[in-house]
Amino acid sequence: MPVPDFQTMMLPFLRFAQDHSEISTRDVVPFLANYYNLSEDDIAEQIPSGYQTKLSNRVSWIFAHLQKAGLIEKTRRGFYKITDRGKEILAQNPEKITLKTLKQFPEYSDFYK
């Protein structure tokens, strides 16, 4: 299976964050690789620049978008935790989280513009 797009991975990412007091890329990348049953080749696939793996790059996008929407917050450099807003979204038992989901929050909508 190829590495899913970042929107596809947002819901399992947020659920993972809910289960941990604090998360970082080092925590999330192996979780998502396992969650999506990615092969070693999938995990090692680089973005065109060659500076980062596709999976790590997409995790970075998830961190950025969820933080701008207020679903996670930075606790220290490179570490995040789920917010009350993030927990509220999960309590609604969504089928997925997409950019459209995030646009309901004014600060994300302002960021997206």
Rosetta silent file (secondary structure, phi, psi, omega in degrees, C-alpha in Angstrom):
SEQUENCE: MPVPDFQTMMLPFLRFAQDHSEISTRDVVPFLANYYNLSEDDIAEQIPSGYQTKLSNRVSWIFAHLQKAGLIEKTRRGFYKITDRGKEILAQNPEKITLKTLKQFPEYSDFYK
SCORE:     score description
SCORE:     0.000 S_00000001
   1 L     0.000  129.198  176.173    0.000    0.000    0.000 S_00000001
   2 L   -68.828  161.747  178.405    1.419    3.412   -0.876 S_00000001
   3 L   -62.059  123.970  179.822    1.680    6.063    1.833 S_00000001
   4 L   -65.476  160.394  175.543   -1.808    7.593    2.221 S_00000001
   5 L   -67.788  162.546 -172.646   -2.352   11.319    1.778 S_00000001
   6 H   -66.185  -31.546  178.963   -2.148   13.396    4.935 S_00000001
   7 H   -65.958  -37.902  178.237   -5.909   13.960    5.231 S_00000001
   8 H   -60.313  -34.839 -175.486   -6.523   10.216    5.263 S_00000001
   9 H   -87.912   -5.257 -175.661   -4.116    9.865    8.174 S_00000001
  10 H   -63.718  -42.053 -177.776   -5.490   12.714   10.305 S_00000001
  11 H   -66.212  -50.796  177.473   -8.111   10.673   12.174 S_00000001
  12 H   -62.346  -33.974  175.887   -5.827    7.801   13.266 S_00000001
  13 H   -58.487  -50.272 -177.281   -3.183   10.406   14.115 S_00000001
  14 H   -66.621  -36.542  175.395   -5.596   12.278   16.395 S_00000001
  15 H   -63.408  -40.090  176.879   -6.769    9.049   18.011 S_00000001
  16 H   -61.393  -43.621  179.493   -3.123    8.177   18.677 S_00000001
  17 H   -61.681  -36.673 -179.964   -2.620   11.608   20.249 S_00000001
  18 H   -64.973  -30.982 -177.631   -5.618   11.027   22.500 S_00000001
  19 L   -83.177   -1.872 -176.516   -4.049    7.828   23.818 S_00000001
  20 L  -133.506  146.753 -179.599   -0.770    9.562   24.798 S_00000001
  21 L   -70.888  -27.300 -178.187    0.050   12.477   27.048 S_00000001
  22 L  -157.251  143.290 -179.950    2.519   13.837   24.486 S_00000001
  23 E  -133.600  158.043  173.794    3.558   12.809   20.965 S_00000001
  24 L  -139.291  173.389  177.348    6.325   13.551   18.488 S_00000001
  25 H   -56.640  -39.586  179.778    7.121   12.555   14.920 S_00000001
  26 H   -59.765  -28.551  178.124    9.256    9.716   16.292 S_00000001
  27 H   -82.382  -43.142 -169.840    6.138    8.312   17.960 S_00000001
  28 H   -77.150  -39.278 -176.803    3.645    8.881   15.169 S_00000001
  29 H   -57.977  -51.450  178.949    5.601    7.697   12.120 S_00000001
  30 H   -64.869  -34.506  177.608    5.995    4.076   13.306 S_00000001
  31 H   -60.653  -50.335 -178.322    2.400    4.030   14.534 S_00000001
  32 H   -66.995  -36.044  176.997    1.031    5.128   11.158 S_00000001
  33 H   -60.098  -43.123  178.310    3.374    2.797    9.276 S_00000001
  34 H   -70.678  -43.558 -178.629    1.994   -0.079   11.310 S_00000001
  35 H   -56.723  -43.018 -178.758   -1.609    1.189   11.167 S_00000001
  36 L   -94.724    6.989  177.740   -1.522    1.257    7.362 S_00000001
  37 L    52.156   47.982 -178.334    0.633   -1.874    7.122 S_00000001
  38 L   -76.404  143.421  177.606    3.235   -0.041    5.048 S_00000001
  39 L   -77.081  167.238  176.950    6.128   -1.987    3.586 S_00000001
  40 H   -60.062  -37.573  177.617    9.751   -1.068    4.267 S_00000001
  41 H   -64.811  -41.397  177.519    9.903    0.392    0.751 S_00000001
  42 H   -61.143  -45.582 -177.879    6.822    2.531    1.442 S_00000001
  43 H   -64.410  -34.955 -176.872    8.333    3.768    4.701 S_00000001
  44 H   -85.825  -10.551 -176.798   11.667    4.587    3.027 S_00000001
  45 L   -58.357  130.353 -177.382   10.151    6.381    0.010 S_00000001
  46 E   -94.852  152.936  169.907   11.563    9.890   -0.276 S_00000001
  47 L   -73.511  164.496 -175.239    9.837   13.078   -1.372 S_00000001
  48 L   -53.251  -33.067 -179.886   11.261   14.508   -4.631 S_00000001
  49 L   -68.857  -23.073 -178.883   13.781   16.728   -2.818 S_00000001
  50 L    81.137    4.122 -176.970   15.257   13.652   -1.146 S_00000001
  51 L   -90.340  -10.807 -173.759   15.457   15.415    2.213 S_00000001
  52 L  -157.010  152.956  174.550   12.641   13.580    3.948 S_00000001
  53 E   -76.130  155.973  179.337   10.556   10.443    3.648 S_00000001
  54 H   -60.930  -40.951 -179.425    7.071   10.812    2.240 S_00000001
  55 H   -64.207  -47.591  178.984    5.583    9.457    5.480 S_00000001
  56 H   -62.017  -39.121  178.696    7.499   11.916    7.701 S_00000001
  57 H   -62.285  -43.945 -179.551    6.581   14.755    5.370 S_00000001
  58 H   -69.301  -34.323  175.182    2.900   13.914    5.569 S_00000001
  59 H   -63.638  -39.239  177.247    3.079   13.608    9.348 S_00000001
  60 H   -61.468  -40.615  176.920    4.578   17.110    9.421 S_00000001
  61 H   -63.624  -40.254  178.438    1.627   18.380    7.392 S_00000001
  62 H   -61.576  -49.058  178.285   -0.773   16.724    9.826 S_00000001
  63 H   -53.590  -47.678 -176.600    0.936   18.363   12.794 S_00000001
  64 H   -61.913  -49.292 -176.586    0.736   21.763   11.067 S_00000001
  65 H   -68.620  -42.675  179.880   -2.910   21.557   10.057 S_00000001
  66 H   -67.510  -33.256  177.373   -4.193   20.093   13.319 S_00000001
  67 H   -68.758  -43.759  179.209   -2.273   22.692   15.302 S_00000001
  68 H   -62.242  -29.778  178.649   -3.680   25.568   13.219 S_00000001
  69 L   -85.226   -5.517  179.161   -7.186   24.176   13.847 S_00000001
  70 L    78.727   19.519  178.759   -6.533   23.967   17.591 S_00000001
  71 L   -88.565  -22.756  171.838   -6.919   20.166   17.777 S_00000001
  72 E  -134.374  160.477  176.481   -3.367   19.714   19.048 S_00000001
  73 E  -137.285  150.744 -179.801   -0.982   22.106   20.750 S_00000001
  74 E   -74.960  131.574  177.963    2.763   22.316   21.010 S_00000001
  75 E  -100.357  -30.749  175.368    4.069   21.344   24.455 S_00000001
  76 E  -167.637  177.971 -175.958    7.744   21.909   23.659 S_00000001
  77 L   -56.928  118.997  176.292    9.937   21.813   20.583 S_00000001
  78 L    80.616    5.117 -178.252    8.826   18.890   18.428 S_00000001
  79 E  -128.757  145.059 -175.369    6.196   17.619   20.878 S_00000001
  80 E  -140.052  163.378  172.349    2.436   18.016   20.910 S_00000001
  81 E  -141.615  157.591  178.248   -0.653   16.950   22.813 S_00000001
  82 E   -71.780  146.770  178.419   -4.323   16.765   21.955 S_00000001
  83 L   -99.923  173.276  175.257   -6.481   19.683   23.075 S_00000001
  84 H   -59.565  -38.424  177.899   -9.996   19.696   24.467 S_00000001
  85 H   -62.169  -41.476  177.203  -11.180   20.675   20.997 S_00000001
  86 H   -62.075  -41.040  178.254   -9.408   17.649   19.541 S_00000001
  87 H   -65.879  -37.245  178.051  -11.076   15.421   22.125 S_00000001
  88 H   -63.699  -41.457  177.839  -14.464   16.961   21.290 S_00000001
  89 H   -61.321  -45.542 -179.844  -13.996   16.159   17.605 S_00000001
  90 H   -65.482  -32.866  178.873  -13.143   12.547   18.449 S_00000001
  91 H   -64.859  -21.472  177.076  -16.166   12.316   20.763 S_00000001
  92 L   -79.378   -4.387  178.698  -18.322   12.986   17.690 S_00000001
  93 L    51.955   56.934 -178.387  -16.953    9.718   16.260 S_00000001
  94 L   -70.252  152.823  175.538  -16.170   11.102   12.791 S_00000001
  95 L   -74.979  -30.098  178.115  -15.573    8.765    9.867 S_00000001
  96 L  -160.207  164.663  173.267  -12.660   10.961    8.796 S_00000001
  97 L  -121.621  126.671 -179.430  -11.056   14.320    9.412 S_00000001
  98 L  -129.566  178.834  175.724  -10.347   16.463    6.368 S_00000001
  99 H   -61.109  -34.142  176.861   -9.495   20.063    5.624 S_00000001
 100 H   -61.180  -40.285  176.923  -13.228   20.671    5.319 S_00000001
 101 H   -59.626  -44.277 -176.344  -13.625   19.441    8.912 S_00000001
 102 H   -70.364  -26.900 -177.769  -10.918   21.847   10.059 S_00000001
 103 L   -68.147   -9.965  176.391  -12.426   24.830    8.238 S_00000001
 104 L   -70.205  -15.598 -178.829  -15.261   24.932   10.789 S_00000001
 105 L   -96.461  123.831 -174.394  -12.799   26.567   13.179 S_00000001
 106 H   -54.013  -42.593 -177.372  -12.315   30.313   12.548 S_00000001
 107 H   -66.440  -31.787  176.318   -8.596   30.330   13.254 S_00000001
 108 H   -73.928  -42.156  179.477   -8.026   27.516   10.776 S_00000001
 109 H   -59.462  -41.647  176.689  -10.256   29.147    8.196 S_00000001
 110 H   -63.535  -43.693  178.837   -8.229   32.373    8.574 S_00000001
 111 H   -61.890  -43.188 -175.074   -4.985   30.403    8.233 S_00000001
 112 H   -65.904  -33.136  179.390   -6.262   28.541    5.176 S_00000001
 113 L   -66.923    0.000    0.000   -7.144   31.784    3.376 S_00000001
